[in-house]
Amino acid sequence: MSLSTLPLVLLAIAQDKTVPLTAGGPDLTRYLSVCGILMLSILALAWGFKKLVGGAVRSRAASRSLQVIDLLPLGGKQRLAVVRCYDRTFALGLGEKEVSLVAEIDPVHAAEKKPSEPSLADKHAFLQALGQARERFSGSGVHA
């Protein structure tokens, strides 16, 4: 009870009338049901819009001739993107405020330049160089 209603209560007690101590507020049932109906209708419209427009956007994007094949983050806001445009493929450098062509990738030459298995002579030369490097590091006290 607030101080402003105290004199009214005291006056009512003096006149021998009963006064309810709690004030009745508006009925919130109707307010909450209207809010619920509005929220459900907004969600239904959003779902319908997504189904109707989303399918058209996806079909248009699939028919485009420009496709991002792969995206490689390089650190910070720099990335390397491989993009196909019709029958040509490009490697693009993407910065914060710029796009630059790194290289054009020719699919015919890229397929021909597959890494081959090293020969036995190459393997033997590598093992010899590795053994010499180990001897140098072990002799100088540096351990890998």
C-alpha positions, 0 to 999 in steps of 0.5 A: 500500500502506498502513502497516498492510499493510506488516508483513503483506507483509514477513511473507509475503515472509519465509515465501516466499509470494506476496501480491497487491498489489491487493485485489480489490473486489466485482464492480460489474457486477451493481450497475450493471446493477440500477441501470440497470434501475431507472432505465429502469423509473422513466423508463418509469413517468414517461412512461406517467404523463405520457401517461395523466394529461397527456391527461386534464388537457389535455382538462379544461382545454380544456373550462373556461370561463375562459381567459387570452387575453393576458398583458402584463408591466408590470415587476417582478412586475406584469402585465396579463392579459386573461381570458375567462369564458364570454362576458365579457372582463376586463382584470385587474391582477396584482401580487405579492400581489393581483389587481384588476379594471382593466376589463371589455372588451365585444367588441361595443363594442371591434369598433366602436371600431377606429382610423380613418384620420386625415383630410387636415385632421388630417394637415395640422394635424399637419405644421404643428405638427411644423414649428413645433416643429422651428423652435423647437428649431432656433432655441434650439440644441437638436437632436433 
